Amino acid sequence: MLRSELNDALKSAMKTKDTCAVGTIRLILASIKDQDICARTDGDTDGISDDQVLALLNTMVKQRRESIRLYEQGGRLELAQREQAEIDVIRRFMPSQLEGESFQAAIQDAILEVDAKTIKDMGKTMALLKQKYPGQMDFSKASGVVRGNLLDTLCFKILFLLFPAFWISW
């Protein structure tokens, strides 16, 4: 489904002579084709799934963000603007990103669903988030939030065990 959407967008961009969109969409399709070839050599005749395409798009956005940072450090603002335009094109094909309260709520739900109590449960929590929200959140950011939440819970439990009289009187 995502592939046909990309092909339709490429045709539309070619008709409107949007060179940035044409170049970016061609790059996306080439990356997908490359991943399909790798998947076929591993025995998957169907190529990569839509979830894997979303992960690929997310990676492309991260690469461009890093390029923007480097271009801005080097004073190459015109190249940074071009990279930002490419990010805008790529984002058209991605689901909306979870941010703010919905981001926090998704993480809390995942922690509760896997019954995560210690930092050892972080892997299970992240696996569930990746399964439920493919392409909808920055998982490196989510990883930090999950780690922080689990450590906060652990610190609270340690304080409760070490100083039970304090909590009773409070």
N, C-alpha and C positions, 0 to 999 in steps of 0.2 A: 504494500500500500504506500509506504513512504517513498519507494523507488518511483512509482508512477507519479506521485506528487512532485518529486524532484524533476522528472522528465517533462512534466507539464509546465513547471515553473521555468525550466530551461527554454522551452519553446516560446513561452510568453516573454521572457527576458530578451530573447533573440529578436522577436517581433518589435519590441519597444526600444531595441538597441541600447539596453542597459548593460554596458560592458563590464561593470563591476559584478553584477549579478551573474552574467553569463560565465565569467571567469571563475567565480567562486563555486557556482553550481557544477561546472565541469570538473573542478578540483574535487568536490565532494563525490561526484559520480566515479571519478577515477580512483579515489581512495576506497570506495565501496567495491569497485571491480577488483582492485588489488586484494582486498580482504576476502572476496569471494574466491579468488584463485587460491589463496592460502587455505581457505576452508575446504575447497575441493581436493587439494592434495592431502588433507587430513581425513578424507572420506565423506565429507558432508556435501552431497550433490546439490542441495538447495542453496548453498551459499550462506551468507550471514543473515540473521534474523533482524527484525525491526528494532528490537532491544539493543542488539549489537551495533546497528546503524546509529541509534541514539547515543550510545557510548562513544562511537567514533566522532559524531558531531560535537559531543561534549569535549573530547580531546582536542579537536580542532579549535574550539573556542578558547580553551586553556592555552594552547600554543600561541594564538594570536594575542591574548592578553599579555603573555610574557614578551612577545615581540613589541607590543605597544610600550611596555615599561622600558625596554631597552632603547627603543627609538626615542622616547621622551628624554631619557638620560643623555642620549647622544645629540639631542637638539634637532632630531629629524621629525618634526611635527607633521609634515605632509605624509610621510610613510606611516606614522601612527594613525593619522586620520583614515588612510586607506585600509589599514588593518581593522579599524573600528567599523568601517563600512562593510568589510567582509564578515565581521562578527554579526552585524545586523542582518545580513543575508542568511547566514547559517541559523540564527535564532528563529527565523521564519518557519523552520522545519522541526523545531524542537517544542515539546510541550512547555507550558508556562512553568517557571521555576518557583518552588516553594520558598517563601521568605518570611521573615518575622515570626508572628505567632503561629502560623500554619507550619512553618519549619520546625519550631520548638515542639509543637503538638505532635507532629509526625515522629519526632525522636522520642518523646515521652511515651507515645503509644507503642513504639517498637521495643523500648526498654521494658515496659509492662508486659507486652505480649510474650517476650522470651524469658521473662522473669529474671532479668539481669540484676545481679546483686554485687558483683565484683568486676574488676577490670578484666578478669579472665573471660567474662561473658561478652566482651566488646565485639569479638569476631561474629558471634551469633547475631548480635544486634545490627551490625553493619551489613551482614548478609541479608537479613530481613529487609532493611531499608533499601538495599540495592534491588531486591526482588519486587518490592511494592512500589518503588518510586524511580524506575529507570529513566534517566535523563531529566528528572524533575528537580534534582538538587545537586549541589556541589558536595560530593562525598568526602573530599578532603576536609572541608569545613565541618561537615556533619561528624566526621571522625573526632575532631577536636571537641565538639559539643558533647558527644556521647561520652568521651573520656572524662570531660569535666563533670558531667552529671554523675557518672559512676564513682568518681573520686570524691565528689561532694557527699554522696550517700555513704561511702565508706568512712569518710572523716566524721560524719555525724554519728555513725554507729560506734566508732572508736571512742569519741567523746562521751557518748552515752554509757559505754561500758566502763570507762575510766572514772567518770564522775557522775554516778547515778544519783547521788544526793542533790547535786546541782539541778538536775532536770526535774526531780520530784518537787523541790522547793520553788522552781520557776514557774 
